[in-house]
Amino acid sequence: QYLKEKGFTTLTMPEFQAYMNEELEVPAKSVLITFDDGFKDNYINAYPVLKKHNFNATIFMITGNIDRNTPDYNPAEVQYLSVTDINESIDVFSYYGHTDKFHKQDQNGKSYLVTKKYEDVKDDIQSGFKIIGNSDAFAYPYGEYNKSTLKILKELDTDIAFTIKDGMASPSDSRLEIPRRGIYPGITLDIFEKMITYE
């Protein structure tokens, strides 16, 4: 509601990519809204509000967690988007990679992307891309990556990848290390207002 009232424009991923390539000028009040993992509440709660305001958003989907059934929504449970949910929300959401089955941490709390064998990581990311249908964009699980991860994404022709490092995105950023502003439950509207207006 705040973004709508203040005249913000939401960018699609292709528009954001064009902006990062300096091929497209975007309004000063532009945002790329992203959700990680693909939880069912993205469809239940966020989708109607985004649609009402004619906004769009991106979901970085853990493809291995896509629900083949469509169970009733239960906010007390961890539920993921179903195939039906995805198909019914593509007028608002676009979907990009967030691994297939490697969105996990080892016994030391480190992401599989930085602890598993190179080929295994590549195979998993590629499997996710195949299910999504493109390899254009990716978000690192837990924000963790290393030189090998970057090399894999380059080999898979991934154009841009998103971290959880705080910051505003600009064309000067490394294409595979784009910062984001994390919006979490404890963030008030006052804090949110500051987060989208300061560098």
C-alpha positions in Angstrom: 0.0 0.0 0.0 2.9 2.4 0.9 4.7 1.7 -2.4 1.5 2.3 -4.3 0.7 5.5 -2.5 4.2 6.8 -3.0 4.2 6.2 -6.7 6.7 3.3 -6.9 7.0 1.1 -10.0 7.7 -2.6 -9.7 10.2 -4.0 -12.2 10.0 -7.4 -13.8 13.2 -9.4 -13.9 13.8 -8.7 -17.6 13.4 -5.0 -16.9 15.8 -5.2 -14.0 18.3 -7.0 -16.1 18.0 -4.3 -18.8 18.5 -1.6 -16.1 21.6 -3.4 -14.8 22.9 -3.6 -18.4 22.3 0.1 -18.8 19.9 -0.7 -21.6 16.8 0.7 -19.9 16.2 3.8 -17.9 13.7 3.2 -15.1 11.8 5.6 -12.9 13.7 6.8 -9.8 11.1 5.2 -7.6 11.6 1.6 -8.9 11.8 -1.6 -6.9 12.3 -5.2 -7.7 10.3 -7.2 -5.1 11.7 -10.7 -4.5 10.6 -13.6 -2.3 12.9 -16.6 -1.5 12.0 -20.3 -1.3 8.4 -20.3 -2.7 6.2 -20.6 0.4 2.5 -21.1 -0.1 1.7 -17.9 1.8 3.3 -15.9 -1.1 0.3 -17.0 -3.1 -2.3 -16.8 -0.3 -1.2 -13.4 1.2 1.1 -11.5 -1.2 -0.5 -12.4 -4.5 -3.9 -10.7 -4.0 -2.3 -7.5 -2.7 0.2 -7.3 -5.5 -2.5 -8.0 -8.1 -4.8 -5.3 -6.6 -2.1 -2.7 -7.0 -1.0 -4.0 -10.5 2.4 -4.9 -9.1 4.6 -7.8 -10.0 7.3 -9.7 -8.1 9.9 -12.4 -8.4 10.0 -15.7 -6.5 13.2 -17.6 -6.2 11.9 -21.1 -6.0 13.3 -24.2 -4.4 12.0 -26.5 -7.1 12.5 -29.7 -5.1 9.8 -28.4 -2.7 7.1 -27.7 -5.2 4.0 -29.4 -4.0 2.5 -31.8 -6.6 -0.8 -31.7 -4.7 -2.7 -28.6 -3.7 -3.5 -28.9 0.0 -5.6 -26.4 1.9 -3.6 -23.6 3.3 -2.6 -24.0 7.0 -0.5 -21.1 8.4 0.6 -23.3 11.2 2.6 -25.5 8.8 5.5 -24.9 6.5 3.9 -25.2 3.0 5.3 -24.6 -0.4 3.6 -23.5 -3.6 1.8 -26.2 -5.6 1.9 -26.5 -9.4 -1.6 -25.1 -9.4 -0.6 -22.1 -7.2 2.3 -21.4 -9.6 0.2 -21.6 -12.7 -2.5 -19.4 -11.2 -0.1 -16.7 -10.2 2.1 -16.1 -13.2 0.3 -12.9 -14.0 2.0 -11.4 -11.0 5.0 -13.7 -10.1 7.9 -14.7 -12.2 9.9 -17.7 -11.1 13.7 -18.1 -11.0 16.3 -20.5 -9.5 17.0 -21.1 -5.8 18.4 -24.7 -6.1 16.4 -28.0 -6.5 17.4 -30.1 -3.5 20.5 -28.3 -2.2 18.7 -25.6 -0.1 20.2 -27.2 3.0 23.0 -26.8 5.5 25.5 -29.3 6.7 26.2 -30.2 10.3 28.3 -27.1 10.7 25.5 -24.8 9.5 27.2 -24.2 6.1 25.2 -24.1 2.9 25.4 -27.1 0.6 26.4 -24.7 -2.2 29.8 -24.1 -0.5 30.4 -27.6 1.0 29.3 -30.1 -1.6 31.3 -31.3 -4.6 31.5 -28.9 -7.6 29.7 -31.3 -10.0 27.0 -32.1 -7.5 26.3 -28.4 -6.9 26.2 -27.7 -10.6 23.9 -30.6 -11.3 21.5 -29.4 -8.6 21.4 -25.8 -9.8 21.0 -27.0 -13.3 18.1 -29.3 -12.4 16.3 -26.3 -10.8 16.8 -24.2 -13.9 15.4 -27.0 -16.1 12.2 -27.1 -14.0 11.9 -23.3 -13.9 12.5 -23.1 -17.6 15.4 -20.6 -17.6 18.8 -19.9 -16.0 18.5 -16.1 -16.2 18.6 -15.3 -12.5 19.4 -17.1 -9.2 19.4 -16.4 -5.5 22.0 -18.0 -3.1 20.5 -20.1 -0.3 21.3 -18.4 3.0 23.2 -15.9 0.9 26.3 -18.2 0.9 28.5 -18.7 -2.2 32.1 -18.9 -3.2 34.3 -18.7 -6.3 33.2 -22.2 -7.3 29.5 -21.1 -7.1 30.2 -18.1 -9.3 32.0 -20.3 -11.8 29.1 -22.7 -12.0 26.6 -19.9 -12.6 28.8 -18.5 -15.4 29.0 -22.0 -17.0 25.2 -22.2 -16.8 24.8 -18.8 -18.5 23.2 -17.2 -15.5 23.0 -13.4 -16.1 22.4 -12.2 -12.5 22.5 -13.6 -9.0 21.3 -12.2 -5.7 22.9 -12.2 -2.3 21.5 -11.1 1.1 24.1 -8.4 1.4 22.4 -5.1 2.3 22.3 -2.4 -0.3 20.6 -0.8 -3.3 21.3 -2.4 -6.6 23.1 -0.4 -9.3 24.6 -1.2 -12.7 28.1 -0.9 -11.1 27.4 -4.0 -9.0 29.0 -7.4 -9.9 26.3 -9.2 -11.9 26.5 -12.3 -9.8 26.7 -10.5 -6.4 23.7 -8.2 -6.4 22.7 -6.8 -2.9 19.1 -6.7 -1.5 17.3 -5.1 1.3 15.8 -7.7 3.6 12.3 -7.1 4.8 11.5 -9.1 7.9 8.5 -9.3 10.3 10.0 -7.0 12.9 10.5 -4.1 10.4 8.1 -1.2 11.0 6.7 1.0 8.3 9.0 3.8 9.5 12.0 1.6 9.1 10.7 0.4 5.7 10.4 3.9 4.5 14.0 4.6 5.4 15.2 1.3 3.8 13.8 2.2 0.4 15.0 5.8 0.4 18.7 5.7 1.6 21.6 4.2 -0.1 
